[in-house]
């Protein structure tokens, strides 16, 4: 499932819908209590996205308060 989200983002990196899709594996893992795995996916997004998309702030908000990701 995560591969599908990554594929969408790779094909449409400027699309906000694709960005939302790419964030889902991180969100799902945070919800499952797997913050380390979530950080892996969120870091992947940061590595592959354009700097001007506001991703650092968005990822920071999602990780706020997560001890493992500080």
N, C-alpha and C positions, 0 to 999 in steps of 0.2 A: 504494500500500500504506500509506504513512504517513497519508494522509487517513482511511483506515479506522480506524486506531488512535486518531486524534484524535476521530473521530465517536463511537466507543465511550466515550471519556473524557468528552466533552461531554454525552452522554446519561446517564451513570451516574457523576458525579464523586465520589460518596462510596464507591463500590465498590472494594475492594482489587484485584480482578481487572482492572477498568478502568484503575486506576492502573498496574498491571504492564504492561498493553497499551500505555498511553501512553508508557511509558519505553522501549519496544522500538525506535522509530526512533533514539533517542539511542544505545542500546546497539549497534544494528547499525552505525551510522556510526562509533562508537568502534572496533568490531571491524574495520571496513574501513580504518582509518587515516585517518578524516576527522573529526578532533576539532572543527574549526570548525563543520561541519554538525551534529555531535552537540550542540554547545552551543546551536545555534539551537533544536533540538527540546526539549532539556532546559529551556531558558529559557521556551519556550512552556508547558511543564507548570507551571513555577513561576508564570507569569502567570495561569494558569487554575485552579489548585488552591486548595483551602482551606488556610489557614496552619497549621492544627492537624494536618495529615497527616504531618508529619515529612519533608516533601519536601526541604527545604533540606539536611538532613543526608544524605538518600539520594542526592541529586544530587551533593553534595560528595564523598561516598565514591566515586562513579563517575568523577568528574573528578580525583580526587587524583593528583598526579604528571603531569598533562597540562599541559605548558608553555603551550600556547595559551589555556588556559581560566583561568589564574591571575589 
